[in-house]
Amino acid sequence: MSSSRERLAMSRPKEGAAGQTGSWRVFKPVVDREKCNACGLCSMYCPDATIDEDFNIDLRFCKGCGICANECPKKAIEMVREEK
Amino acid sequence: MLKAAGPDTVMVVPACCTSVIQGIYPNTAFNVPVYNIAFGAAAACASGMSNAFRAAGKKTNVIVYAGDGGTLDIGIQAMSGAFERGTDFLYICYDNEAYGNTGMQRSGGTPMGAKTTTTPTGKTDAKKDIDMIIAAHDPPYMATACAAYPQDIFKKVQKALTFRGPTFIHILAPCPPGWRYPTEKSVEMGKLAVKSGMWVLYEREYGKVTIGPQSKAAMKRPLPLEEYLSPQGRFKGIEPKIVEILKQRIAKNYQRLAAEEEASA
């Protein structure tokens, strides 16, 4: 805990009282690597900070809000209905 | 925000959405110490905290992170006091223009014409201009920002923390359930607010006003206000009369800020 606090005072998604928030999702983001130009806007705008530097989406915590798909300038992210 | 502030930071949080984000004791979502305090006492608490840190010779950043209810309505007395005493702290108000936690009741920050659970036919009064109230305290630095421009917020927080004395940042935070629009439009809504002129980005540094480049572009070629109002459920069925009043207020606000910028240049 102390080492991570020294490193950066920034929050990362972690399991809280509600468990893994990814279970709330109805639509999941799917990245088309062909179209992606790695601009990083999705990672910057993600309200849950689930997208890392390599643009892998942490589906355990992604709530499927769709901001990444809406903001992607290349339209490389598609929201696909979750199959349960 | 915390990325800009760094690890040597203490947060003071009154009752607001951040009280929920933190999680339930003993777990926390923050990597820095957070002090939860009564709704009206955040700035007073930060005042004492900051003085204690300075007396101990520490440079720890003290940041108050409050909502619009905790700033514009309930917390204004303590905040005004802290600014008047010249406390060395940063006050951040994130403004979703209503009391979101309790189910979107009207606040002093709700714009005219917006429907909330306590104003079902649309608010009849104008939004309180808290930035002018803060400006009257003459702090070394104050700014407005919008959640749709995270890099802008980052820079402003970094800048604000370099000043000695009270600093203020007012952030417009679009709220999907409260403003009644689909979640994926959050960033878009923030940008529309700036482009239509409902929200103006500017900084005030020792009285010198600088309007942000995004708002400067919007002043030259403003987006029709209807484009900002129509996607939001809270403005559904707004009277044309009120839209006119809002437009006039936007034009007046632009004029005032442009004049202030020119006068202080």
Boltz contact constraints between the chains, C-beta under 6 A:
constraints:
  - contact:
      token1: [A, 5]
      token2: [B, 7]
      max_distance: 6.0
  - contact:
      token1: [A, 5]
      token2: [B, 31]
      max_distance: 6.0
  - contact:
      token1: [A, 6]
      token2: [B, 7]
      max_distance: 6.0
  - contact:
      token1: [A, 9]
      token2: [B, 2]
      max_distance: 6.0
  - contact:
      token1: [A, 9]
      token2: [B, 6]
      max_distance: 6.0
  - contact:
      token1: [A, 9]
      token2: [B, 7]
      max_distance: 6.0
  - contact:
      token1: [A, 9]
      token2: [B, 9]
      max_distance: 6.0
  - contact:
      token1: [A, 9]
      token2: [B, 31]
      max_distance: 6.0
  - contact:
      token1: [A, 9]
      token2: [B, 32]
      max_distance: 6.0
  - contact:
      token1: [A, 10]
      token2: [B, 2]
      max_distance: 6.0
  - contact:
      token1: [A, 10]
      token2: [B, 3]
      max_distance: 6.0
  - contact:
      token1: [A, 11]
      token2: [B, 29]
      max_distance: 6.0
  - contact:
      token1: [A, 16]
      token2: [B, 23]
      max_distance: 6.0
  - contact:
      token1: [A, 16]
      token2: [B, 27]
      max_distance: 6.0
  - contact:
      token1: [A, 17]
      token2: [B, 24]
      max_distance: 6.0
  - contact:
      token1: [A, 44]
      token2: [B, 150]
      max_distance: 6.0
  - contact:
      token1: [A, 45]
      token2: [B, 187]
      max_distance: 6.0
  - contact:
      token1: [A, 65]
      token2: [B, 183]
      max_distance: 6.0
  - contact:
      token1: [A, 66]
      token2: [B, 184]
      max_distance: 6.0
  - contact:
      token1: [A, 67]
      token2: [B, 184]
      max_distance: 6.0
  - contact:
      token1: [A, 67]
      token2: [B, 186]
      max_distance: 6.0
  - contact:
      token1: [A, 67]
      token2: [B, 187]
      max_distance: 6.0
  - contact:
      token1: [A, 70]
      token2: [B, 184]
      max_distance: 6.0
  - contact:
      token1: [A, 71]
      token2: [B, 187]
      max_distance: 6.0
